[in-house]
């Protein structure tokens, strides 16, 4: 039976505020709420009044998320044979430009032997891309099904765990890579503390995360669902890295036409040692929460409408590249999309029934 006991209120991981949050209106039906079984049809989102971080609060607790990730529910759509085959065929296509962006900041540095760690590595696709670039690679993620597939298809022995940094030697990795992982982390501060521990002095961390900032598609608000805890900008995520002594060196939004509504952020571990900043210094000058609210509720929908023809064109272009234009591949891809959409519709109706049955919180 749905239970509000599976919900918890949390403090902002950046500034520590646990009282003052500005609600975000206009949330859509949340496809993951039924899976998490917490008795809601929509996740609840707010803006931290202290630093402007957009975060889910209250949110499902650790018990609910353990079912979602360790039970392979969240990655279920990735586990079909066709999906695995496409993922393996498109490794270079999906990761070359992100690696290229990070490479500008680590090439030429004295970081040999070159070792790379991916936190939240999925099936290990990024590890394969870095392996092709002569890196020693390691990956961490909690899903047992993806751990098995990484071994079967790519030969990787992933660490099936939640990353803390304790499983690796200090000052060990030249590059840490995270791709659509920071929005999921239960405790991003502890993850960053672990990154600071395992990075070599002079090493860099590349982070890609979904965002609403400078959106060009309607997906910017769709990122705000119960499978995600936070929606980052370069300001809020950069501040959290600064608090743990890592130095932001570059960021971009919508790094290439095929990747929209994403933040790419590169930080480095100073050679001279960690440069820890106070919370007050790290959050000074961040975009005020009231302005963030206006952006989410007014600017994002308007930009989505303006860029709709562009985003539809880019989506079609990616579709052709993804399928190779082969009729059989196109048909298989459309069938998979239809199945996924059917599952979403089913979850939507189920979540409505659950919401009607649930008692008010």
N, C-alpha and C positions, 0 to 999 in steps of 0.2 A: 504494500500500500504506500502511496506517495507520502513522504514525511518531510516536514520542515526542519527536522533534526539534521538532515543532510545539508542544510545551508549554514554558512558561517559568515560573520562579519570580520573584515580584515582591515588592518591599517595600511596606509599608503607605503609601499616599499621604498619610495624615494625620500619623502620628507617626514614620515612617521605619523602624519595626521590620521586620527582614527575617529573623528567626530563630524567634521564639516565637509560634506560632499554635495555637489549641485547635481540634481537629477537630470538625466538626458531623456527627452521625450521623443516619441516616434519610433520606438523599438519595434522590430518585426517579429513574427512568430519564429521561435527558435527550434530548429530541427533536432538539437541535441538534448533538449530538456527532457523529452520522453525517455531517452536512453539513460539519462542520469536519474530519472525517477524521483524528482524532488517536488513534484506537485505544482509545477508552474508551466505556463505556455510561453513565457518570455523570460530571458535573463534580465537582470536589473543592473543598469549601468549608471555610473555617476562620474563626476569630475572632481578630483581632489582640489579643494579650495586653496591648499598650501602651495602646490606646484603645477597644477593643471594636468596631471596624469589622468587619462581616461581608463577607468577600471570597473570591473564587475564587482558589485558590493550591495547586498550579500551575494555570495557565490556558493556553488556546491563545495562540500568539504573534501578532505583527502580520501575518505572512504569512497565517495562517489566517483572521484577522478581515477582512483585505482581500478575500479571496474571498467571505466572507459578506456584506459590506455593498456593496462596489463591484460585485460580480457580481449584485446585486439579488436574491440568494437569500432574505435575511431578510425582505424586503418583498414576496415573490412573491404572497402572498395578497391584497395590497392592489391588485394590478395588473389584476384582472378588471374588465370594464365595469360589472357590477352593484355591485361594491365601490366603485369610483370614484364612481358615481352616488350611492350612499348616503352616502359621505363628504362629498360636496358639499352634499347636502340637509341634513345634520345638523351643519354647521359651528357655527352659533350654539348649538345644543343642547349640543354637546360642549365648547365653550370659554367660554360666557358666564359661568358661575359661577367658573371659574378666573381669568378676566380681572377679574371683579368683586372677587375676593379681593385681587388685586394692586392694583387701581385705588384701593382705600382708602388706599394708601400713596403713590401718585404723583400723584393729582389734588390740585390746589391748590398744587403746587410749580412753581417757575419753571424749566420744562424745555423750553419751546418753542425751536425747532420740534420737534414731537413725532415722534420716530423710534424705531422698534422693530426689534429683531433677534431672530430665533428660531434657536437653535443646535440642529441635529438636527431640521429643520422638516418632514421627510417631503415630502408633496406641496404643502405650503404652506397647509394649511387654517387654521392659526392666523393666518397673515399676512392671509388674507381677512377674518377676524374683526376684526383690528386696523385693516385698511384701511377697513372699514365705520365705524370709530370715528375716522376722519380722521388716522390715523398714516401717515407715510412708513415703508415696511416693507422689510426685507431678510432673507434666509434663507440658511442654510448647511447642507449635508449632502452625503455622499459618493456617494450612489446615482445613477448616470446615468439609470436608468429613471424614478425619481421626479422628477429634474430636468426630464426631457422632459415628463412629465405635468403638472408645475406650469406649464410654459409653455403647453401645449396647452389646459388646462382653466381655469386661473386667471390666465394672463397674466404670471406671475412669472418673472424671470430669476434663478434661484438661483445661488449660488456653490457649485459642486461641489467641495468640499474639506473637510479636517478643520480645525476652527476653532483658530486660535492668537491671533487679534486683530490680526495683521499686515496683513490685507487691508482694514482700515477705519481711518479717522482716529481719533486718541485723543479721548476726551471727546465722543463723537459721538452716542450713543444715550441716549434718555430711559428706555427700558425694554428689558431683555434677558429673553427668555422661553425656558424649556426645558421640554419635556413628554415624560417618559419617555425621557430622553437621558442623564442623569448616570450611570445604571447601566451604560451602554454605553461610556462614554469610556475609552479606553486610558490616558490620563494626565489625570485630572480636575484635578490641580494646575495644569497648564499651561492648561487651559480657563479655570479661575477667574482665573489671572493675566491671560489675555486679556480676560475680562469686566471686570476691574478697570481695564484699559487703555482700553476703548472706552466704558464708561459715563460719562455726564456726572456731575460732582459733584452729589449729591442724587438721582441716578437710582437706579432699583431693578431688581433681578433677581428674577424669579419662577421657582421650580423646582418641578416636580412629578415625583416619583420613586416607584416601587413600594417597599413596605416590609413588614416583618413586625411592626412596632410597632403595638399596639392593633388587630390584625387582626380582621375580622369574617367572613372567608370562607376556604375552604381554599386559595385561590390564594397566600396569603402565602409558603408554602414553595415553590410552583411558580415563583416569581420567581427562585429559586436554580437557574439553569441556565447552560449554557456561553455563551449569548449575552449574559449579564450579567457584569460584572466585580465589582460591588459592590452591596450592599444597604444603603441609607443610613437613618439616623434624623436627626432635627433636631440631635442632639448631634454626631454624627460629621461630617455635611456642614456644619453650622454652624461646627464647629471649623476645617475646611479653609478656609472663607470668611474666618474671623477671621485665620488665618495669612497671608492675602493682603490684609488690610487692609479687607475689607468687613464691615459690621455687620449681623448678623441682627436683624430687627425684629419678625417674627411667623412663626408656623407653626401648622399644624393637621393632624390626621390624619382620614381619612374625611370630607373637607370637606363633601360632600353625600351623601345616601343612594345616589345612582347611582354614586359613585366610592368604592370601598372599598379598603382596604389600600394607601393612597397617603399620601405625605408631601407637603404643600404648604409651601414655605419661601420667605419674602421677605427679601431682604437689601438694604441700601442702600450707596451709596458716599458717605461723609461729605463734606459741603460743604467742610469744613476740610482735607480730604486723607485719604489712606488711613491707617487705624489698625492697622498691622501688629502682630500679637501673636506672641510666641514660641510654639513648639510646646508647651512645658511649660505656659504660661499657657492656651493654647487648649484643651488636653485635660484640664485640672484639673477634677475632679468628674464626669467622664463615667462612665456605667454600667460597672461592672467586667465583664470578659470572661466570668467564671464565671456572672454573672447573665444575661448575654446568651445564653449556652449553655442555661441552664435555660428561658429564655423561648422559644427556638427549638424545643427538644426536648420541652417539656412544656406550657407555657402556650399557645403557638400552636395545637397540635392540640385542646386543650380548648376554647379560645375558638371555634375553627372549628365544633366540634360544637354548642356552645351557640347560636351564631348561625345555624346551618344553615337553619332555617325562614325567618328574616329575610332571609338572603342569597338563598335560592331565590325568595322573593317579589320582592325588588328586581331580580333577574335577569329574572324574568318581566315585570315592569313595564317594564324597559328594552327588552325584546324587543318588546313591544307598541308602545312609542314609536318604536323603531328601524324597525319595519315599517309603522307607521301602521295596523296591524290589518287591512290589505288581504289577502285570501286569496292572491292571486298573489304579493305581496311576502313573505308568511309562507312560502309554499312555496319561493320562490327563496332566501330566507334559510336555511331548514332544509337545502336542498340544498347550499348553500355550506358550512354547518357540517358536514354529513356528509362532504363532500369533504375539508375540513380535518382532520376527525377521522380519516378514512381514511388521509390522508397521515401523520398522527402515528403511527397504528398501524404503517404500513409502515416509518416511520423507526425505530420502537421495535424491531421484529423485526430490521431491518438492523443496528441498533446492537448488538443481542445477538450476532449473527453476527460482527460486527467485534470485539467484546470477546473472544469465544472464540478468534479467530484471533490477536489481538494478544499480543505478548510482554509480560511484566510490566515495569513501569517500574523 
